[in-house]
Amino acid sequence: MPLGPVQLTVMSYTPLSSQRTPRLIRQSDPEMCQLALTIAGQQSIEQARMYASIGPGDLLLYDSSRPFTAIAGPNPPGARAMLLQFPRRLLPLPEKAVAPLCGTVLPGRAGVGRLLCQMLTGLADTHADLTSADSTRLGTTAVDLATALLAHHADRQTLIPAGSRQRALFEQISAYITTHLHDPGLTPGAIAATHFISTRYLHRIFQQHGATVGDVIRQQRLARCRRGLADPSQRTVPIAAIAMRWGYPRPSDFTRAFRAASGMTPSEYRSAGQDANRAQR
Protein backbone atom coordinates (compact mmCIF):
# COMPACT_ATOMS: atom_id res chain seq x y z
CA MET A 1 0.00 0.00 0.00
CA PRO A 2 1.76 3.20 -1.16
CA LEU A 3 1.49 6.24 1.10
CA GLY A 4 3.44 8.73 -0.97
CA PRO A 5 7.13 7.89 -0.42
CA VAL A 6 6.07 5.63 2.46
CA GLN A 7 4.90 2.03 2.02
CA LEU A 8 2.84 -0.26 4.24
CA THR A 9 2.91 -4.00 3.59
CA VAL A 10 1.00 -6.86 5.23
CA MET A 11 2.84 -10.18 5.02
CA SER A 12 2.15 -13.79 5.95
CA TYR A 13 4.84 -16.43 5.68
CA THR A 14 5.78 -19.95 6.69
CA PRO A 15 8.85 -20.61 8.91
CA LEU A 16 11.91 -19.01 7.34
CA SER A 17 15.40 -17.70 7.88
CA SER A 18 16.47 -14.62 5.94
CA GLN A 19 19.72 -12.73 5.74
CA ARG A 20 20.76 -9.34 4.44
CA THR A 21 24.49 -9.54 3.97
CA PRO A 22 27.10 -6.81 3.37
CA ARG A 23 27.37 -8.05 -0.20
CA LEU A 24 23.63 -7.59 -0.82
CA ILE A 25 23.79 -4.11 0.70
CA ARG A 26 26.63 -3.15 -1.65
CA GLN A 27 24.60 -4.42 -4.60
CA SER A 28 21.50 -2.39 -3.69
CA ASP A 29 20.62 -0.20 -0.75
CA PRO A 30 17.47 1.94 -0.90
CA GLU A 31 18.43 3.45 2.50
CA MET A 32 15.10 2.63 4.07
CA CYS A 33 13.97 2.55 7.68
CA GLN A 34 11.76 -0.46 8.30
CA LEU A 35 9.42 -0.72 11.27
CA ALA A 36 7.76 -4.11 11.66
CA LEU A 37 4.67 -4.93 13.74
CA THR A 38 4.20 -8.61 14.53
CA ILE A 39 0.53 -9.63 14.29
CA ALA A 40 0.88 -13.39 14.84
CA GLY A 41 3.68 -15.84 15.46
CA GLN A 42 7.12 -15.48 16.99
CA GLN A 43 10.12 -13.92 15.25
CA SER A 44 13.69 -13.01 16.09
CA ILE A 45 16.26 -10.73 14.52
CA GLU A 46 19.90 -9.87 15.02
CA GLN A 47 21.14 -6.50 13.74
CA ALA A 48 23.86 -4.08 14.87
CA ARG A 49 24.98 -6.61 17.49
CA MET A 50 21.52 -6.51 19.03
CA TYR A 51 19.25 -9.55 19.35
CA ALA A 52 15.49 -9.38 19.83
CA SER A 53 12.70 -11.94 20.03
CA ILE A 54 9.31 -10.45 19.26
CA GLY A 55 5.72 -11.65 19.47
CA PRO A 56 2.27 -10.25 18.68
CA GLY A 57 1.98 -6.55 19.49
CA ASP A 58 5.73 -5.90 19.41
CA LEU A 59 7.39 -3.39 17.09
CA LEU A 60 10.89 -3.74 15.72
CA LEU A 61 13.10 -1.24 13.90
CA TYR A 62 15.69 -2.31 11.37
CA ASP A 63 17.75 -0.56 8.73
CA SER A 64 18.30 -1.62 5.11
CA SER A 65 21.87 -0.29 5.34
CA ARG A 66 22.86 -2.74 8.08
CA PRO A 67 23.26 -6.53 7.80
CA PHE A 68 20.75 -8.65 9.69
CA THR A 69 19.57 -12.21 10.21
CA ALA A 70 15.87 -12.84 10.83
CA ILE A 71 14.04 -16.04 11.75
CA ALA A 72 10.30 -16.81 11.89
CA GLY A 73 8.97 -20.02 13.48
CA PRO A 74 9.02 -22.93 13.56
CA ASN A 75 6.94 -22.78 16.77
CA PRO A 76 4.34 -21.57 16.16
CA PRO A 77 4.59 -22.28 12.42
CA GLY A 78 4.90 -19.13 10.35
CA ALA A 79 4.07 -15.54 11.15
CA ARG A 80 2.05 -12.53 10.07
CA ALA A 81 3.38 -8.98 10.22
CA MET A 82 2.94 -5.42 8.97
CA LEU A 83 5.93 -3.52 7.63
CA LEU A 84 6.15 0.27 7.46
CA GLN A 85 8.99 1.40 5.19
CA PHE A 86 10.14 4.94 4.50
CA PRO A 87 13.33 6.64 3.26
CA ARG A 88 15.85 7.31 6.01
CA ARG A 89 15.96 10.98 4.95
CA LEU A 90 12.35 11.41 6.16
CA LEU A 91 13.29 10.53 9.74
CA PRO A 92 14.27 13.83 11.45
CA LEU A 93 16.53 12.17 14.02
CA PRO A 94 20.33 11.87 13.89
CA GLU A 95 21.94 8.53 13.15
CA LYS A 96 23.49 8.37 16.62
CA ALA A 97 20.02 8.48 18.19
CA VAL A 98 18.47 5.86 15.89
CA ALA A 99 21.31 3.32 15.50
CA PRO A 100 21.10 1.92 19.08
CA LEU A 101 17.40 1.13 18.52
CA CYS A 102 18.00 -1.17 15.55
CA GLY A 103 17.28 -4.76 16.51
CA THR A 104 15.53 -3.85 19.78
CA VAL A 105 11.93 -4.50 20.85
CA LEU A 106 9.70 -1.41 20.89
CA PRO A 107 6.48 -2.16 22.83
CA GLY A 108 3.31 -1.47 20.88
CA ARG A 109 0.73 -1.87 23.65
CA ALA A 110 1.01 1.52 25.34
CA GLY A 111 1.78 5.16 24.65
CA VAL A 112 2.92 6.26 21.21
CA GLY A 113 3.64 2.64 20.23
CA ARG A 114 -0.01 1.76 20.70
CA LEU A 115 -1.13 4.78 18.66
CA LEU A 116 1.19 3.78 15.82
CA CYS A 117 -0.05 0.17 15.88
CA GLN A 118 -3.67 1.34 15.83
CA MET A 119 -2.96 3.61 12.89
CA LEU A 120 -1.18 0.91 10.87
CA THR A 121 -4.00 -1.55 11.50
CA GLY A 122 -6.59 1.06 10.54
CA LEU A 123 -4.74 1.88 7.32
CA ALA A 124 -4.65 -1.78 6.33
CA ASP A 125 -8.41 -2.04 6.93
CA THR A 126 -9.41 1.11 5.04
CA HIS A 127 -6.83 1.55 2.28
CA ALA A 128 -9.37 0.79 -0.46
CA ASP A 129 -11.40 3.88 0.53
CA LEU A 130 -8.48 6.33 0.49
CA THR A 131 -7.62 8.74 -2.29
CA SER A 132 -4.03 9.26 -3.39
CA ALA A 133 -3.95 12.57 -1.51
CA ASP A 134 -5.34 10.89 1.61
CA SER A 135 -2.66 8.21 1.41
CA THR A 136 0.17 10.72 1.09
CA ARG A 137 -1.04 12.75 4.07
CA LEU A 138 -1.46 9.62 6.18
CA GLY A 139 2.02 8.48 5.20
CA THR A 140 3.38 11.74 6.67
CA THR A 141 1.40 11.11 9.86
CA ALA A 142 2.73 7.55 10.11
CA VAL A 143 6.32 8.82 9.86
CA ASP A 144 5.59 11.47 12.50
CA LEU A 145 4.28 8.81 14.90
CA ALA A 146 7.25 6.56 14.14
CA THR A 147 9.55 9.53 14.87
CA ALA A 148 7.81 10.18 18.18
CA LEU A 149 8.11 6.50 19.12
CA LEU A 150 11.82 6.31 18.30
CA ALA A 151 12.57 9.62 20.01
CA HIS A 152 10.74 8.43 23.11
CA HIS A 153 12.86 5.30 23.33
CA ALA A 154 16.03 7.22 22.52
CA ASP A 155 15.10 9.82 25.14
CA ARG A 156 15.69 12.50 22.54
CA GLN A 157 12.20 14.01 22.16
CA THR A 158 13.67 17.51 21.96
CA LEU A 159 15.23 16.59 18.61
CA ILE A 160 11.84 16.22 16.91
CA PRO A 161 10.96 19.23 14.70
CA ALA A 162 8.03 21.30 16.00
CA GLY A 163 5.77 20.31 13.09
CA SER A 164 6.28 16.61 13.71
CA ARG A 165 5.68 17.03 17.44
CA GLN A 166 2.41 18.84 16.81
CA ARG A 167 1.14 16.26 14.32
CA ALA A 168 2.02 13.40 16.68
CA LEU A 169 0.34 15.24 19.57
CA PHE A 170 -2.76 15.83 17.43
CA GLU A 171 -3.02 12.09 16.74
CA GLN A 172 -2.47 11.28 20.42
CA ILE A 173 -5.16 13.73 21.58
CA SER A 174 -7.58 12.58 18.86
CA ALA A 175 -7.20 8.99 20.07
CA TYR A 176 -7.74 10.16 23.66
CA ILE A 177 -10.97 11.92 22.68
CA THR A 178 -12.26 8.81 20.90
CA THR A 179 -11.73 6.61 23.96
CA HIS A 180 -13.24 9.13 26.44
CA LEU A 181 -16.42 10.21 24.64
CA HIS A 182 -18.47 8.64 27.44
CA ASP A 183 -17.06 11.12 29.98
CA PRO A 184 -19.27 14.23 30.42
CA GLY A 185 -16.18 16.00 31.76
CA LEU A 186 -14.38 15.70 28.43
CA THR A 187 -13.73 19.40 27.85
CA PRO A 188 -10.86 21.29 26.20
CA GLY A 189 -9.57 22.29 29.62
CA ALA A 190 -9.56 18.72 30.89
CA ILE A 191 -7.92 17.42 27.71
CA ALA A 192 -5.20 20.07 27.86
CA ALA A 193 -4.48 19.32 31.53
CA THR A 194 -4.24 15.58 30.83
CA HIS A 195 -1.65 16.21 28.11
CA PHE A 196 0.27 18.88 30.09
CA ILE A 197 -0.35 21.67 27.59
CA SER A 198 -2.28 24.94 27.76
CA THR A 199 -5.84 25.16 26.48
CA ARG A 200 -4.71 27.84 24.06
CA TYR A 201 -2.05 25.54 22.59
CA LEU A 202 -4.61 22.73 22.33
CA HIS A 203 -6.93 24.93 20.28
CA ARG A 204 -4.03 26.01 18.06
CA ILE A 205 -3.12 22.38 17.28
CA PHE A 206 -6.68 21.61 16.17
CA GLN A 207 -7.00 24.86 14.20
CA GLN A 208 -3.99 23.79 12.14
CA HIS A 209 -6.01 20.71 11.14
CA GLY A 210 -9.09 22.76 10.24
CA ALA A 211 -11.11 21.75 13.30
CA THR A 212 -12.04 22.84 16.80
CA VAL A 213 -11.84 20.60 19.85
CA GLY A 214 -15.51 21.15 20.70
CA ASP A 215 -16.65 20.28 17.17
CA VAL A 216 -14.61 17.06 17.13
CA ILE A 217 -16.08 15.93 20.46
CA ARG A 218 -19.63 16.84 19.45
CA GLN A 219 -19.43 15.22 15.99
CA GLN A 220 -18.00 11.97 17.33
CA ARG A 221 -20.55 11.77 20.16
CA LEU A 222 -23.48 12.44 17.84
CA ALA A 223 -22.18 9.92 15.29
CA ARG A 224 -22.18 7.19 17.94
CA CYS A 225 -25.61 8.23 19.17
CA ARG A 226 -26.98 8.05 15.62
CA ARG A 227 -25.47 4.60 15.25
CA GLY A 228 -27.15 3.47 18.48
CA LEU A 229 -30.52 4.93 17.51
CA ALA A 230 -30.39 3.25 14.10
CA ASP A 231 -29.33 -0.13 15.47
CA PRO A 232 -32.32 -2.54 15.47
CA SER A 233 -30.77 -4.51 18.34
CA GLN A 234 -30.99 -1.36 20.53
CA ARG A 235 -34.56 -0.39 19.67
CA THR A 236 -35.72 -1.05 23.26
CA VAL A 237 -32.85 0.91 24.84
CA PRO A 238 -34.14 4.27 26.09
CA ILE A 239 -32.90 7.26 24.12
CA ALA A 240 -31.66 8.87 27.34
CA ALA A 241 -29.51 5.78 28.04
CA ILE A 242 -27.88 5.96 24.60
CA ALA A 243 -27.24 9.67 25.09
CA MET A 244 -25.72 9.14 28.53
CA ARG A 245 -23.50 6.36 27.19
CA TRP A 246 -21.85 8.90 24.91
CA GLY A 247 -21.43 11.83 27.27
CA TYR A 248 -24.87 13.50 27.35
CA PRO A 249 -26.16 13.16 30.94
CA ARG A 250 -28.94 15.73 30.35
CA PRO A 251 -31.60 14.64 27.79
CA SER A 252 -32.49 18.24 26.94
CA ASP A 253 -28.88 19.03 26.00
CA PHE A 254 -28.74 15.93 23.82
CA THR A 255 -32.04 16.68 22.05
CA ARG A 256 -30.95 20.24 21.32
CA ALA A 257 -27.55 19.18 19.95
CA PHE A 258 -29.03 16.31 17.94
CA ARG A 259 -31.72 18.48 16.33
CA ALA A 260 -29.20 21.19 15.44
CA ALA A 261 -26.99 18.62 13.71
CA SER A 262 -29.59 16.43 11.97
CA GLY A 263 -32.73 18.56 11.66
CA MET A 264 -34.87 16.13 13.64
CA THR A 265 -35.27 14.97 17.22
CA PRO A 266 -33.67 11.71 18.39
CA SER A 267 -37.08 9.99 18.55
CA GLU A 268 -37.91 11.12 15.00
CA TYR A 269 -34.53 9.83 13.80
CA ARG A 270 -35.09 6.45 15.46
CA SER A 271 -38.61 6.16 14.01
CA ALA A 272 -37.36 7.00 10.51
CA GLY A 273 -34.72 4.31 10.80
CA GLN A 274 -37.22 1.72 11.97
CA ASP A 275 -39.54 2.58 9.07
CA ALA A 276 -36.67 2.19 6.63
CA ASN A 277 -35.75 -1.22 8.10
CA ARG A 278 -39.36 -2.43 7.78
CA ALA A 279 -39.54 -1.24 4.18
CA GLN A 280 -36.43 -3.30 3.30
CA ARG A 281 -37.90 -6.57 4.60
C-alpha positions in Angstrom: 0.0 0.0 0.0 1.8 3.2 -1.2 1.5 6.2 1.1 3.4 8.7 -1.0 7.1 7.9 -0.4 6.1 5.6 2.5 4.9 2.0 2.0 2.8 -0.3 4.2 2.9 -4.0 3.6 1.0 -6.9 5.2 2.8 -10.2 5.0 2.1 -13.8 5.9 4.8 -16.4 5.7 5.8 -19.9 6.7 8.8 -20.6 8.9 11.9 -19.0 7.3 15.4 -17.7 7.9 16.5 -14.6 5.9 19.7 -12.7 5.7 20.8 -9.3 4.4 24.5 -9.5 4.0 27.1 -6.8 3.4 27.4 -8.1 -0.2 23.6 -7.6 -0.8 23.8 -4.1 0.7 26.6 -3.1 -1.6 24.6 -4.4 -4.6 21.5 -2.4 -3.7 20.6 -0.2 -0.8 17.5 1.9 -0.9 18.4 3.5 2.5 15.1 2.6 4.1 14.0 2.6 7.7 11.8 -0.5 8.3 9.4 -0.7 11.3 7.8 -4.1 11.7 4.7 -4.9 13.7 4.2 -8.6 14.5 0.5 -9.6 14.3 0.9 -13.4 14.8 3.7 -15.8 15.5 7.1 -15.5 17.0 10.1 -13.9 15.2 13.7 -13.0 16.1 16.3 -10.7 14.5 19.9 -9.9 15.0 21.1 -6.5 13.7 23.9 -4.1 14.9 25.0 -6.6 17.5 21.5 -6.5 19.0 19.2 -9.6 19.3 15.5 -9.4 19.8 12.7 -11.9 20.0 9.3 -10.5 19.3 5.7 -11.6 19.5 2.3 -10.2 18.7 2.0 -6.5 19.5 5.7 -5.9 19.4 7.4 -3.4 17.1 10.9 -3.7 15.7 13.1 -1.2 13.9 15.7 -2.3 11.4 17.7 -0.6 8.7 18.3 -1.6 5.1 21.9 -0.3 5.3 22.9 -2.7 8.1 23.3 -6.5 7.8 20.8 -8.7 9.7 19.6 -12.2 10.2 15.9 -12.8 10.8 14.0 -16.0 11.8 10.3 -16.8 11.9 9.0 -20.0 13.5 9.0 -22.9 13.6 6.9 -22.8 16.8 4.3 -21.6 16.2 4.6 -22.3 12.4 4.9 -19.1 10.3 4.1 -15.5 11.1 2.0 -12.5 10.1 3.4 -9.0 10.2 2.9 -5.4 9.0 5.9 -3.5 7.6 6.2 0.3 7.5 9.0 1.4 5.2 10.1 4.9 4.5 13.3 6.6 3.3 15.9 7.3 6.0 16.0 11.0 4.9 12.4 11.4 6.2 13.3 10.5 9.7 14.3 13.8 11.4 16.5 12.2 14.0 20.3 11.9 13.9 21.9 8.5 13.2 23.5 8.4 16.6 20.0 8.5 18.2 18.5 5.9 15.9 21.3 3.3 15.5 21.1 1.9 19.1 17.4 1.1 18.5 18.0 -1.2 15.6 17.3 -4.8 16.5 15.5 -3.9 19.8 11.9 -4.5 20.9 9.7 -1.4 20.9 6.5 -2.2 22.8 3.3 -1.5 20.9 0.7 -1.9 23.6 1.0 1.5 25.3 1.8 5.2 24.6 2.9 6.3 21.2 3.6 2.6 20.2 0.0 1.8 20.7 -1.1 4.8 18.7 1.2 3.8 15.8 0.0 0.2 15.9 -3.7 1.3 15.8 -3.0 3.6 12.9 -1.2 0.9 10.9 -4.0 -1.6 11.5 -6.6 1.1 10.5 -4.7 1.9 7.3 -4.7 -1.8 6.3 -8.4 -2.0 6.9 -9.4 1.1 5.0 -6.8 1.6 2.3 -9.4 0.8 -0.5 -11.4 3.9 0.5 -8.5 6.3 0.5 -7.6 8.7 -2.3 -4.0 9.3 -3.4 -3.9 12.6 -1.5 -5.3 10.9 1.6 -2.7 8.2 1.4 0.2 10.7 1.1 -1.0 12.8 4.1 -1.5 9.6 6.2 2.0 8.5 5.2 3.4 11.7 6.7 1.4 11.1 9.9 2.7 7.6 10.1 6.3 8.8 9.9 5.6 11.5 12.5 4.3 8.8 14.9 7.3 6.6 14.1 9.5 9.5 14.9 7.8 10.2 18.2 8.1 6.5 19.1 11.8 6.3 18.3 12.6 9.6 20.0 10.7 8.4 23.1 12.9 5.3 23.3 16.0 7.2 22.5 15.1 9.8 25.1 15.7 12.5 22.5 12.2 14.0 22.2 13.7 17.5 22.0 15.2 16.6 18.6 11.8 16.2 16.9 11.0 19.2 14.7 8.0 21.3 16.0 5.8 20.3 13.1 6.3 16.6 13.7 5.7 17.0 17.4 2.4 18.8 16.8 1.1 16.3 14.3 2.0 13.4 16.7 0.3 15.2 19.6 -2.8 15.8 17.4 -3.0 12.1 16.7 -2.5 11.3 20.4 -5.2 13.7 21.6 -7.6 12.6 18.9 -7.2 9.0 20.1 -7.7 10.2 23.7 -11.0 11.9 22.7 -12.3 8.8 20.9 -11.7 6.6 24.0 -13.2 9.1 26.4 -16.4 10.2 24.6 -18.5 8.6 27.4 -17.1 11.1 30.0 -19.3 14.2 30.4 -16.2 16.0 31.8 -14.4 15.7 28.4 -13.7 19.4 27.9 -10.9 21.3 26.2 -9.6 22.3 29.6 -9.6 18.7 30.9 -7.9 17.4 27.7 -5.2 20.1 27.9 -4.5 19.3 31.5 -4.2 15.6 30.8 -1.6 16.2 28.1 0.3 18.9 30.1 -0.4 21.7 27.6 -2.3 24.9 27.8 -5.8 25.2 26.5 -4.7 27.8 24.1 -2.0 25.5 22.6 -4.6 22.7 22.3 -6.9 24.9 20.3 -4.0 26.0 18.1 -3.1 22.4 17.3 -6.7 21.6 16.2 -7.0 24.9 14.2 -4.0 23.8 12.1 -6.0 20.7 11.1 -9.1 22.8 10.2 -11.1 21.8 13.3 -12.0 22.8 16.8 -11.8 20.6 19.9 -15.5 21.1 20.7 -16.7 20.3 17.2 -14.6 17.1 17.1 -16.1 15.9 20.5 -19.6 16.8 19.5 -19.4 15.2 16.0 -18.0 12.0 17.3 -20.6 11.8 20.2 -23.5 12.4 17.8 -22.2 9.9 15.3 -22.2 7.2 17.9 -25.6 8.2 19.2 -27.0 8.1 15.6 -25.5 4.6 15.3 -27.1 3.5 18.5 -30.5 4.9 17.5 -30.4 3.3 14.1 -29.3 -0.1 15.5 -32.3 -2.5 15.5 -30.8 -4.5 18.3 -31.0 -1.4 20.5 -34.6 -0.4 19.7 -35.7 -1.0 23.3 -32.9 0.9 24.8 -34.1 4.3 26.1 -32.9 7.3 24.1 -31.7 8.9 27.3 -29.5 5.8 28.0 -27.9 6.0 24.6 -27.2 9.7 25.1 -25.7 9.1 28.5 -23.5 6.4 27.2 -21.9 8.9 24.9 -21.4 11.8 27.3 -24.9 13.5 27.4 -26.2 13.2 30.9 -28.9 15.7 30.4 -31.6 14.6 27.8 -32.5 18.2 26.9 -28.9 19.0 26.0 -28.7 15.9 23.8 -32.0 16.7 22.1 -31.0 20.2 21.3 -27.5 19.2 19.9 -29.0 16.3 17.9 -31.7 18.5 16.3 -29.2 21.2 15.4 -27.0 18.6 13.7 -29.6 16.4 12.0 -32.7 18.6 11.7 -34.9 16.1 13.6 -35.3 15.0 17.2 -33.7 11.7 18.4 -37.1 10.0 18.6 -37.9 11.1 15.0 -34.5 9.8 13.8 -35.1 6.4 15.5 -38.6 6.2 14.0 -37.4 7.0 10.5 -34.7 4.3 10.8 -37.2 1.7 12.0 -39.5 2.6 9.1 -36.7 2.2 6.6 -35.8 -1.2 8.1 -39.4 -2.4 7.8 -39.5 -1.2 4.2 -36.4 -3.3 3.3 -37.9 -6.6 4.6 
